Amino acid sequence: MIVFKYIFWLLYRIWFYILVALPILILFPILLISISKESWYPFFFKLARGWAKFILIGMGFRWKIERDQVPEPGKSYMFIANHTSMVDIMLMLTAIKNPFVFVGKKELAKIPLFGFFYKRTCILVDRSSAKSRKAVFLRAQRRLQQGLSICIFPEGGVPDEGIILDEFKDGAFRLAINHQIPVVPLTFADNKRRFSYTFFSGGPGRMRAKVHEFISTKGLTIDDTRVLNERAKGLILKQLQNSKKY
């Protein structure tokens, strides 16, 4: 029986990468045009949302999104969430309609095909480089001035096994305070169980996302960064602890 499980997990992982690559190959010319100008990014974002839903459906995931508050069209936000799975990106794109730009680790740019568009549409960061981290703020500032939002997974990586939620880095919160934009915490309750970074694991099923009430940064200063950080983390951690599936 265990042999069949391992065969399923192997094929399931292969199927995931096929689903990731297939729409990119089919839509390659359109995607290429959509990233040729920064002002066309909202169109690329719509295509990315369709790509994300295609993958989730193809993997047999049924998502349920609970919203305490809905982002207003045309406004900028700082979207954050816990990070446990490769499909966190897809569920974030599915849950949020407002065009946003991911801030993510530069290593993902090495992934064939996906990495080509990733490095041209996302803000890449080398967390070991102070110069790179500073450049993130400058690029994010430009994107916010264009009316877009920013999405960051503040744990800075996937937590070790046994850790429900790792410590949050301050970058997302400093950026939100600097630009006086609301922080929107999201909790992904099932992504680790459905499709974690452990190769032989996962399977179809439901995926729950919770969009929490927004946290205002109006009037806050850089001195309030840690308080804002802890407040956002507390919301996500409480939701995870209350989830019976975690």
C-alpha beads as a LAMMPS data file, in Angstrom:
LAMMPS data file: protein, C-alpha beads

246 atoms
245 bonds

1 atom types
1 bond types

-500.0 500.0 xlo xhi
-500.0 500.0 ylo yhi
-500.0 500.0 zlo zhi

Masses

1 110.0

Atoms # bond

1 1 1 0.000 0.000 0.000
2 1 1 2.803 2.408 0.890
3 1 1 4.341 1.782 -2.552
4 1 1 1.170 3.031 -4.239
5 1 1 1.244 6.141 -2.041
6 1 1 4.767 6.971 -3.141
7 1 1 3.859 6.411 -6.785
8 1 1 0.862 8.734 -6.356
9 1 1 2.986 11.428 -4.687
10 1 1 5.594 11.214 -7.436
11 1 1 3.005 11.541 -10.215
12 1 1 1.178 14.280 -8.259
13 1 1 4.354 16.385 -8.114
14 1 1 5.062 15.853 -11.800
15 1 1 1.470 16.812 -12.614
16 1 1 1.902 20.048 -10.618
17 1 1 4.871 21.145 -12.736
18 1 1 2.986 20.266 -15.911
19 1 1 0.097 22.478 -14.776
20 1 1 2.512 25.307 -13.945
21 1 1 4.224 25.142 -17.340
22 1 1 1.338 24.386 -19.708
23 1 1 -0.514 27.762 -19.586
24 1 1 2.801 29.628 -19.760
25 1 1 3.761 27.745 -22.940
26 1 1 0.343 28.246 -24.534
27 1 1 0.088 31.935 -23.637
28 1 1 3.788 32.744 -24.006
29 1 1 3.406 35.432 -26.752
30 1 1 0.576 37.183 -24.861
31 1 1 2.481 36.999 -21.577
32 1 1 5.557 38.416 -23.263
33 1 1 3.579 41.387 -24.553
34 1 1 1.900 41.952 -21.172
35 1 1 5.255 42.395 -19.389
36 1 1 6.806 44.644 -22.038
37 1 1 5.539 47.764 -20.224
38 1 1 5.095 48.310 -16.488
39 1 1 1.821 50.118 -17.175
40 1 1 0.425 46.869 -18.636
41 1 1 1.048 44.937 -15.423
42 1 1 -2.662 44.861 -14.379
43 1 1 -3.390 42.848 -17.547
44 1 1 -0.555 40.452 -16.733
45 1 1 -1.975 40.149 -13.215
46 1 1 -5.351 39.041 -14.608
47 1 1 -3.609 36.360 -16.642
48 1 1 -1.674 35.301 -13.536
49 1 1 -4.908 34.915 -11.567
50 1 1 -6.306 32.660 -14.290
51 1 1 -3.061 30.647 -14.253
52 1 1 -3.304 30.251 -10.476
53 1 1 -6.905 29.025 -10.554
54 1 1 -6.071 26.625 -13.382
55 1 1 -3.362 25.035 -11.224
56 1 1 -5.512 24.811 -8.084
57 1 1 -8.399 23.213 -9.969
58 1 1 -6.067 20.871 -11.835
59 1 1 -4.519 19.710 -8.551
60 1 1 -7.950 18.868 -7.151
61 1 1 -8.021 21.697 -4.592
62 1 1 -11.302 23.251 -3.487
63 1 1 -10.702 26.671 -2.009
64 1 1 -12.861 28.542 0.453
65 1 1 -12.069 32.194 1.124
66 1 1 -13.498 33.949 4.180
67 1 1 -13.253 37.736 4.178
68 1 1 -13.590 40.048 7.167
69 1 1 -13.014 42.968 4.824
70 1 1 -12.696 43.425 1.060
71 1 1 -9.926 45.553 -0.527
72 1 1 -11.226 48.557 -2.426
73 1 1 -10.428 48.728 -6.163
74 1 1 -7.742 51.262 -6.987
75 1 1 -6.247 51.369 -3.493
76 1 1 -2.827 50.103 -2.455
77 1 1 -2.312 47.564 0.336
78 1 1 0.382 45.446 1.919
79 1 1 -0.758 41.816 1.684
80 1 1 0.968 39.322 3.979
81 1 1 0.397 35.637 4.795
82 1 1 1.962 32.612 6.424
83 1 1 4.214 30.614 4.099
84 1 1 4.200 26.808 4.072
85 1 1 3.673 25.675 0.486
86 1 1 4.505 26.184 -3.184
87 1 1 0.803 26.854 -3.790
88 1 1 0.753 29.864 -1.415
89 1 1 1.430 32.014 -4.472
90 1 1 -1.538 30.536 -6.335
91 1 1 -3.939 30.874 -3.412
92 1 1 -2.860 34.478 -2.814
93 1 1 -3.521 35.319 -6.473
94 1 1 -6.919 33.617 -6.223
95 1 1 -7.925 35.344 -2.985
96 1 1 -6.969 38.911 -3.968
97 1 1 -8.335 40.788 -6.986
98 1 1 -6.361 44.027 -6.500
99 1 1 -3.239 43.908 -8.692
100 1 1 -0.197 43.380 -6.487
101 1 1 3.490 42.654 -6.943
102 1 1 5.210 39.845 -5.069
103 1 1 8.420 40.451 -3.158
104 1 1 10.191 37.093 -3.227
105 1 1 13.528 35.359 -2.965
106 1 1 15.756 35.554 -6.022
107 1 1 16.322 31.767 -6.048
108 1 1 12.888 31.227 -7.637
109 1 1 14.093 33.025 -10.750
110 1 1 16.155 29.907 -11.554
111 1 1 13.031 27.788 -12.140
112 1 1 12.764 27.105 -15.898
113 1 1 10.029 29.055 -17.715
114 1 1 8.309 30.237 -14.508
115 1 1 11.492 32.061 -13.471
116 1 1 11.587 34.010 -16.742
117 1 1 8.370 35.851 -15.872
118 1 1 8.973 35.789 -12.121
119 1 1 12.133 37.907 -12.313
120 1 1 10.502 40.352 -14.739
121 1 1 7.320 40.960 -12.762
122 1 1 8.268 40.440 -9.114
123 1 1 10.617 42.307 -6.810
124 1 1 13.507 39.949 -6.110
125 1 1 15.459 40.079 -2.872
126 1 1 18.695 38.513 -1.688
127 1 1 18.124 38.438 2.064
128 1 1 21.851 38.036 2.718
129 1 1 22.582 41.369 1.013
130 1 1 21.835 44.713 2.675
131 1 1 22.128 46.392 -0.726
132 1 1 19.482 44.072 -2.169
133 1 1 17.111 44.685 0.744
134 1 1 17.451 48.445 0.250
135 1 1 16.746 48.108 -3.466
136 1 1 13.478 46.328 -2.593
137 1 1 12.197 49.464 -0.879
138 1 1 12.995 51.616 -3.914
139 1 1 11.318 49.232 -6.383
140 1 1 8.305 48.750 -4.118
141 1 1 7.950 52.505 -3.765
142 1 1 7.768 52.896 -7.541
143 1 1 5.138 50.178 -7.842
144 1 1 3.032 51.701 -5.071
145 1 1 3.206 55.066 -6.821
146 1 1 1.754 53.317 -9.868
147 1 1 -1.291 52.375 -7.775
148 1 1 -0.351 48.722 -7.268
149 1 1 -0.172 46.782 -4.001
150 1 1 2.659 44.698 -2.557
151 1 1 2.611 41.104 -1.289
152 1 1 5.264 39.744 1.077
153 1 1 5.532 36.505 3.037
154 1 1 7.115 38.061 6.148
155 1 1 8.531 34.821 7.560
156 1 1 11.193 35.152 4.885
157 1 1 11.005 31.451 4.066
158 1 1 9.259 28.235 5.025
159 1 1 9.375 27.429 8.785
160 1 1 11.094 24.294 10.033
161 1 1 8.929 21.267 10.729
162 1 1 6.983 21.672 13.979
163 1 1 6.876 25.481 13.835
164 1 1 3.370 26.732 13.113
165 1 1 4.444 30.305 12.409
166 1 1 7.991 31.635 12.346
167 1 1 9.132 35.093 13.389
168 1 1 8.139 37.878 10.992
169 1 1 10.758 40.117 9.397
170 1 1 10.067 43.853 9.709
171 1 1 10.431 44.821 6.040
172 1 1 6.763 44.549 5.032
173 1 1 5.671 46.600 8.030
174 1 1 8.266 49.330 7.582
175 1 1 7.221 49.645 3.961
176 1 1 3.532 49.832 4.899
177 1 1 4.232 52.521 7.504
178 1 1 6.437 54.531 5.143
179 1 1 3.626 54.660 2.597
180 1 1 0.762 54.741 5.104
181 1 1 -1.013 51.826 3.431
182 1 1 -3.113 49.234 5.305
183 1 1 -1.658 45.845 6.162
184 1 1 -3.926 42.978 5.087
185 1 1 -3.076 39.703 6.888
186 1 1 -4.183 36.429 5.289
187 1 1 -4.112 32.981 6.882
188 1 1 -3.667 29.844 4.779
189 1 1 -4.837 27.015 7.027
190 1 1 -4.446 23.934 4.834
191 1 1 -1.693 24.603 2.297
192 1 1 0.981 22.697 4.202
193 1 1 -1.222 19.617 4.447
194 1 1 -2.314 19.838 0.826
195 1 1 1.058 20.526 -0.834
196 1 1 4.075 21.139 1.388
197 1 1 7.723 21.357 0.382
198 1 1 8.151 17.728 1.474
199 1 1 8.226 15.871 -1.850
200 1 1 6.344 12.708 -0.854
201 1 1 3.283 14.301 0.713
202 1 1 0.040 16.081 -0.071
203 1 1 -3.112 15.410 -2.007
204 1 1 -6.375 16.922 -3.267
205 1 1 -8.809 18.531 -0.843
206 1 1 -10.021 21.817 0.543
207 1 1 -7.876 24.895 1.062
208 1 1 -9.082 27.606 3.413
209 1 1 -7.962 31.217 3.254
210 1 1 -8.975 33.927 5.683
211 1 1 -8.634 37.608 4.776
212 1 1 -8.471 39.352 8.129
213 1 1 -9.627 42.833 8.978
214 1 1 -7.173 45.396 7.692
215 1 1 -4.666 46.997 10.046
216 1 1 -4.393 50.741 9.500
217 1 1 -0.975 52.387 9.482
218 1 1 -2.365 55.904 9.465
219 1 1 -0.335 58.071 11.817
220 1 1 2.149 55.298 12.645
221 1 1 5.909 55.897 12.553
222 1 1 8.887 53.591 12.112
223 1 1 9.012 53.307 15.911
224 1 1 5.685 51.417 15.687
225 1 1 7.087 48.734 13.354
226 1 1 7.494 46.017 15.973
227 1 1 4.010 46.581 17.426
228 1 1 2.478 46.386 13.936
229 1 1 4.504 43.253 13.235
230 1 1 3.327 41.492 16.386
231 1 1 -0.287 42.493 15.857
232 1 1 -0.359 41.055 12.332
233 1 1 1.443 37.899 13.394
234 1 1 -0.948 37.453 16.311
235 1 1 -3.986 37.484 14.013
236 1 1 -2.525 34.819 11.731
237 1 1 -1.219 32.662 14.582
238 1 1 -4.564 32.675 16.384
239 1 1 -6.343 31.615 13.204
240 1 1 -3.865 28.790 12.638
241 1 1 -4.209 27.574 16.221
242 1 1 -7.993 27.571 15.902
243 1 1 -7.832 25.513 12.740
244 1 1 -8.563 21.850 13.384
245 1 1 -6.749 20.919 10.205
246 1 1 -3.391 22.207 11.390

Bonds

1 1 1 2
2 1 2 3
3 1 3 4
4 1 4 5
5 1 5 6
6 1 6 7
7 1 7 8
8 1 8 9
9 1 9 10
10 1 10 11
11 1 11 12
12 1 12 13
13 1 13 14
14 1 14 15
15 1 15 16
16 1 16 17
17 1 17 18
18 1 18 19
19 1 19 20
20 1 20 21
21 1 21 22
22 1 22 23
23 1 23 24
24 1 24 25
25 1 25 26
26 1 26 27
27 1 27 28
28 1 28 29
29 1 29 30
30 1 30 31
31 1 31 32
32 1 32 33
33 1 33 34
34 1 34 35
35 1 35 36
36 1 36 37
37 1 37 38
38 1 38 39
39 1 39 40
40 1 40 41
41 1 41 42
42 1 42 43
43 1 43 44
44 1 44 45
45 1 45 46
46 1 46 47
47 1 47 48
48 1 48 49
49 1 49 50
50 1 50 51
51 1 51 52
52 1 52 53
53 1 53 54
54 1 54 55
55 1 55 56
56 1 56 57
57 1 57 58
58 1 58 59
59 1 59 60
60 1 60 61
61 1 61 62
62 1 62 63
63 1 63 64
64 1 64 65
65 1 65 66
66 1 66 67
67 1 67 68
68 1 68 69
69 1 69 70
70 1 70 71
71 1 71 72
72 1 72 73
73 1 73 74
74 1 74 75
75 1 75 76
76 1 76 77
77 1 77 78
78 1 78 79
79 1 79 80
80 1 80 81
81 1 81 82
82 1 82 83
83 1 83 84
84 1 84 85
85 1 85 86
86 1 86 87
87 1 87 88
88 1 88 89
89 1 89 90
90 1 90 91
91 1 91 92
92 1 92 93
93 1 93 94
94 1 94 95
95 1 95 96
96 1 96 97
97 1 97 98
98 1 98 99
99 1 99 100
100 1 100 101
101 1 101 102
102 1 102 103
103 1 103 104
104 1 104 105
105 1 105 106
106 1 106 107
107 1 107 108
108 1 108 109
109 1 109 110
110 1 110 111
111 1 111 112
112 1 112 113
113 1 113 114
114 1 114 115
115 1 115 116
116 1 116 117
117 1 117 118
118 1 118 119
119 1 119 120
120 1 120 121
121 1 121 122
122 1 122 123
123 1 123 124
124 1 124 125
125 1 125 126
126 1 126 127
127 1 127 128
128 1 128 129
129 1 129 130
130 1 130 131
131 1 131 132
132 1 132 133
133 1 133 134
134 1 134 135
135 1 135 136
136 1 136 137
137 1 137 138
138 1 138 139
139 1 139 140
140 1 140 141
141 1 141 142
142 1 142 143
143 1 143 144
144 1 144 145
145 1 145 146
146 1 146 147
147 1 147 148
148 1 148 149
149 1 149 150
150 1 150 151
151 1 151 152
152 1 152 153
153 1 153 154
154 1 154 155
155 1 155 156
156 1 156 157
157 1 157 158
158 1 158 159
159 1 159 160
160 1 160 161
161 1 161 162
162 1 162 163
163 1 163 164
164 1 164 165
165 1 165 166
166 1 166 167
167 1 167 168
168 1 168 169
169 1 169 170
170 1 170 171
171 1 171 172
172 1 172 173
173 1 173 174
174 1 174 175
175 1 175 176
176 1 176 177
177 1 177 178
178 1 178 179
179 1 179 180
180 1 180 181
181 1 181 182
182 1 182 183
183 1 183 184
184 1 184 185
185 1 185 186
186 1 186 187
187 1 187 188
188 1 188 189
189 1 189 190
190 1 190 191
191 1 191 192
192 1 192 193
193 1 193 194
194 1 194 195
195 1 195 196
196 1 196 197
197 1 197 198
198 1 198 199
199 1 199 200
200 1 200 201
201 1 201 202
202 1 202 203
203 1 203 204
204 1 204 205
205 1 205 206
206 1 206 207
207 1 207 208
208 1 208 209
209 1 209 210
210 1 210 211
211 1 211 212
212 1 212 213
213 1 213 214
214 1 214 215
215 1 215 216
216 1 216 217
217 1 217 218
218 1 218 219
219 1 219 220
220 1 220 221
221 1 221 222
222 1 222 223
223 1 223 224
224 1 224 225
225 1 225 226
226 1 226 227
227 1 227 228
228 1 228 229
229 1 229 230
230 1 230 231
231 1 231 232
232 1 232 233
233 1 233 234
234 1 234 235
235 1 235 236
236 1 236 237
237 1 237 238
238 1 238 239
239 1 239 240
240 1 240 241
241 1 241 242
242 1 242 243
243 1 243 244
244 1 244 245
245 1 245 246
